[in-house]
Amino acid sequence: MSKLNEYLAKAKISSKQVLAASKRIEGLKDEDRAIRLARKQVAGGKPTDAQKELATKKVRSGRKVSNATLEKALAGGTISKQAKRRVARAVSALLTQKKKGEAAVTDLF
């Protein structure tokens, strides 16, 4: 068993919950789409001040944790740093809902 698998079992969190939380957290929202549009408009020509300000904000990646990535992590395989961060954000969100604090990447992997 991997460290992640043991942690999820101890916290009573299923892999389906992690996948759903990741989809909810990492998915693109309307504000992210507005930021991307503002960046295109700034690069394209004469932007307004509001567009310049909006273009400086950070946008979500839009990439959730895939089922294959989570299975690999649960089995103890190696996954990328970005995938580890996505899993950690999803687990932390679930723990916050249960009012149990947050989980760091080092706690899970």
Secondary structure, DSSP 4 states (H G I P E B T S, - for coil): --HHHHHHHHHT--HHHHHHHHHHHHS--HHHHHHHHHHHHHHHS---HHHHHHHTS------PPPHHHHHHHHHT----HHHHHHHHHHHHHHHHHTTS----HHHH-
